[in-house]
Amino acid sequence: MGIFDMFTEEIAIDLGTANTLIIHNNKIVIDEPSIVAIDRLTGKAIAVGTQAKMMQGKTHENIKVIRPLKDGVIADFHASEHMIKEFIKQITQIKGKLIQPALRIVICIPSGITEVEKRAVRDSAQKVNAKEVILIYEPMAAAIGAGIDVESPEGNMIVDIGGGTTEIAVIALGGIVVDRSLKIAGDVFTNDISYFIRSQHNLDIGERTAERIKIEIGSALEELDFSLENMAVQGKDLLTGKPKEIMVTYKEIFQALDKSIMRIEDAIMETLSITPPELATDIYRTGIFLAGGGALLNGLADRIHRKTGLPVFVAEDPLRAVVRGTGIALKNINKFRFLMK
């Protein structure tokens, strides 16, 4: 071990549109919303993560709350740099060190990303004292995190529904054979719900409320095998301007989400249609694996199973599958380096 390596810390980052997760020493040390609150006057970050999310929709003119990532890529370079820096500062083992360690960082990126967007991710990470920044594609990380043996010649299909993008990929022999990256995912679901409640109930609700509805009573099917309680939703009446409460059922939320889920289903069918026949035979046996927060939507696995006729499995702890896979790739960096960019 060189003297340089003694002062190097390794971290794996899942820089997601909705949440950022960081692994250090095989443990998830950061799991926070990808949001930063910035003081407009000084340009400095006031809060990141959960603290910044609590300010969302409630700020005055001197504070702006930004989500630096859109559709899985960096939309605001300055804010993303602030956010990564603040999150890394919060890692206890790194925070307490006398000499700021150099970092080796593995970050996952959407498979449909451009060279310019890749550079933005790299540059953001390099600003935080990174001596080496390695990129790994998100569906590959999700597959590793879901426990799939990505190096085997057997084909596997992974569908990773994150906040900004849905990544669909068929993986075999340590590579992505066919893939689709779709800008329909958790954020679009949240907007669908806001729009539906506004148009059907004349009620204006904030993003946080819409997200809570999605998590609690979001449904991919009109009829579920189990019942979901109706949910009380508060917002502002568009006709009177007064605060108001309504009751919403899961069947209504199904109507709100149906079109977007159909587009994900179509993309899965398209990916299957261009999959080489030998791998399609494998997938008929191995099925489809779902990862990402969207995999938790009630009835989604069942709906995809009905559409494709294939077995559908939800990865264990789907929200963390990508960061887990990124962490495993970091730990076995020599074994997995060929997967990285």
Rosetta blueprint (number, residue, H / E / L):
1 M L
2 G L
3 I H
4 F H
5 D H
6 M H
7 F L
8 T E
9 E E
10 E E
11 I E
12 A E
13 I E
14 D E
15 L E
16 G L
17 T L
18 A L
19 N E
20 T E
21 L E
22 I E
23 I E
24 H E
25 N L
26 N L
27 K E
28 I E
29 V E
30 I E
31 D E
32 E E
33 P E
34 S L
35 I L
36 V E
37 A E
38 I E
39 D E
40 R L
41 L L
42 T L
43 G L
44 K L
45 A E
46 I E
47 A E
48 V E
49 G L
50 T H
51 Q H
52 A H
53 K H
54 M H
55 M H
56 Q L
57 G L
58 K L
59 T L
60 H L
61 E L
62 N L
63 I E
64 K E
65 V E
66 I E
67 R L
68 P L
69 L E
70 K E
71 D L
72 G L
73 V E
74 I E
75 A L
76 D L
77 F H
78 H H
79 A H
80 S H
81 E H
82 H H
83 M H
84 I H
85 K H
86 E H
87 F H
88 I H
89 K H
90 Q L
91 I L
92 T H
93 Q H
94 I H
95 K H
96 G L
97 K L
98 L L
99 I L
100 Q L
101 P L
102 A E
103 L E
104 R E
105 I E
106 V E
107 I E
108 C E
109 I E
110 P L
111 S L
112 G L
113 I L
114 T L
115 E H
116 V H
117 E H
118 K H
119 R H
120 A H
121 V H
122 R H
123 D H
124 S H
125 A H
126 Q H
127 K L
128 V L
129 N L
130 A E
131 K E
132 E E
133 V E
134 I E
135 L E
136 I E
137 Y E
138 E H
139 P H
140 M H
141 A H
142 A H
143 A H
144 I H
145 G H
146 A L
147 G L
148 I L
149 D L
150 V L
151 E L
152 S L
153 P L
154 E L
155 G L
156 N E
157 M E
158 I E
159 V E
160 D E
161 I E
162 G L
163 G L
164 G L
165 T L
166 T E
167 E E
168 I E
169 A E
170 V E
171 I E
172 A E
173 L L
174 G L
175 G E
176 I E
177 V E
178 V E
179 D E
180 R E
181 S E
182 L E
183 K L
184 I L
185 A L
186 G H
187 D H
188 V H
189 F H
190 T H
191 N H
192 D H
193 I H
194 S H
195 Y H
196 F H
197 I H
198 R H
199 S H
200 Q H
201 H H
202 N L
203 L E
204 D E
205 I L
206 G L
207 E H
208 R H
209 T H
210 A H
211 E H
212 R H
213 I H
214 K H
215 I H
216 E H
217 I H
218 G L
219 S E
220 A L
221 L L
222 E L
223 E L
224 L L
225 D L
226 F L
227 S L
228 L L
229 E L
230 N L
231 M E
232 A E
233 V E
234 Q E
235 G E
236 K E
237 D E
238 L L
239 L L
240 T L
241 G L
242 K L
243 P E
244 K E
245 E E
246 I E
247 M E
248 V E
249 T L
250 Y H
251 K H
252 E H
253 I H
254 F H
255 Q H
256 A H
257 L H
258 D H
259 K H
260 S H
261 I H
262 M H
263 R H
264 I H
265 E H
266 D H
267 A H
268 I H
269 M H
270 E H
271 T H
272 L H
273 S H
274 I L
275 T L
276 P L
277 P H
278 E H
279 L H
280 A H
281 T H
282 D H
283 I H
284 Y H
285 R H
286 T H
287 G L
288 I E
289 F E
290 L E
291 A E
292 G L
293 G H
294 G H
295 A H
296 L H
297 L L
298 N E
299 G L
300 L H
301 A H
302 D H
303 R H
304 I H
305 H H
306 R H
307 K H
308 T H
309 G L
310 L L
311 P L
312 V E
313 F E
314 V E
315 A L
316 E L
317 D L
318 P H
319 L H
320 R H
321 A H
322 V H
323 V H
324 R H
325 G H
326 T H
327 G H
328 I H
329 A H
330 L H
331 K H
332 N L
333 I H
334 N H
335 K H
336 F H
337 R H
338 F H
339 L H
340 M E
341 K L
